Amino acid sequence: EYTSKDSCMEDTGLCLIRPEGGEIVRVGDEMDRKIECVKWSPNGSELYFLVGDHGRTTVFKYNREGNLNIALSGSRIIKDFAFVNHEKDILIISSDPDTPDEVFRYCIASGKIENRSNFNQLASREFASSRCEELLFTGSDGLKLQGWILFPAHWDKEKSYPLALVIHGGPHNMFGYEYNEKIKFLSLNGFAVFFMNPRGSHGYGQQFTSGTHRDWGGGDYRDLMDGIQNVLARYQWIDKEKRVVYGQSYGGYMTNWIITQTRAFKCVVSDGGISNLISFSGQSLYHLLMEAEFGKLWQNFDLLWERSPLKYSEQVSTPILFLHGEADNEVPVGQSDEMYTLLYKLGVKTRMVRFLEEGHSWRPDLKPRSHLKVLTEMLNWFCDNLK
């Protein structure tokens, strides 16, 4: 009911059919997970693919006899893979919370895995490792949830630290055991960083992924707030008065939404975020995504406005920094303009930084100066408002 070429709400499945036609064979339905990056082994005997599950990526293999098995698993995120050495080894592009993307070689026979690129060896050596703990908890409505807390670098149990909530985009993306430069940057600068997969994220089954259908800012917002309360209850060294939020894309939407619903945070940063679901539905190249998420737009203007942060601007008192690329066609810069202008007129402490020629995602390999500017603007805003 919510399938479109722009929707990522419906977890992608895998089907096989012979070239001449015939019966369609569905592979992996019993896993109830999103299947990606499908590749035949070079000899055509097995089909390999990636599956995201609870913040990890697993390589599965499926043979012509119908057997489905794990080829490679572990606490990491794998972005791509290829076969080498006559199918005896698999090359993967992978990261973990302390290691940026590298190329690893996995020996199928021995199970050994080794770093073959070491492109980020200098960064990994010079940037202090940060302790990362998984949090499993139950939300206020009984939903089982997963998150992580990345400790501040050089953590000292006798000291107190501010807490940063970082929210992923999508809304159907998945956080997990991967390197995230903003999360790592905050950790290196003395923040405890909490990140989680609220309902709507993939990696937990289709029902969970569909949890934001016609409900942006509903159950997903409650999940995030439940996560924050869980973190504060577990870690006494976190300064409960110093809480901040950063979100990009849908995470930016949720950041905008959060400050209309609570005053629990000292300040926030909205990066490429949505403020008005009605204007966004007409401006963005993702108009079909909005129909998948909310139904036919012309029949749901009331619901779209009901879930627009802009509607509740008069309830905002939290200082907010808007970051936005002027060439963003996914979330047009007008989305930040609308909310910034209104909050400025309402007397809320706010600032907006527009990036010339930048699109929706900050690519450090393309424009490192812009990427560095995003990081420094974020950090400076947090530090200035936590004084």
Secondary structure, DSSP 8 states (H G I E B T S, - for coil): ----TT--SS---EEE--TT----EEESGGG-S-EEEEEE-TTSSEEEEEEEETTEEEEEEEETT--EEEEE-SSSEEEEEEEETTTTEEEEEEEETTEEEEEEEEETTT--EEES--TTHHHHHHS----EEEEEEE-TTS-EEEEEEE--TT--TTS-EEEEEEE-STTT----SS--HHHHHHHHTT-EEEEE--TT-SSS-HHHHGGGTT-TTSHHHHHHHHHHHHHHHH-TTEEEEEEEEEEETHHHHHHHHHHHH----SEEEEES----HHHHHHHSTTHHHHHHHHS-GGG-HHHHHHT-GGGGGGG--S-EEEEEETT-SSS-THHHHHHHHHHHHTT--EEEEEETT--SS--TTT-HHHHHHHHHHHHHHHHHHT-
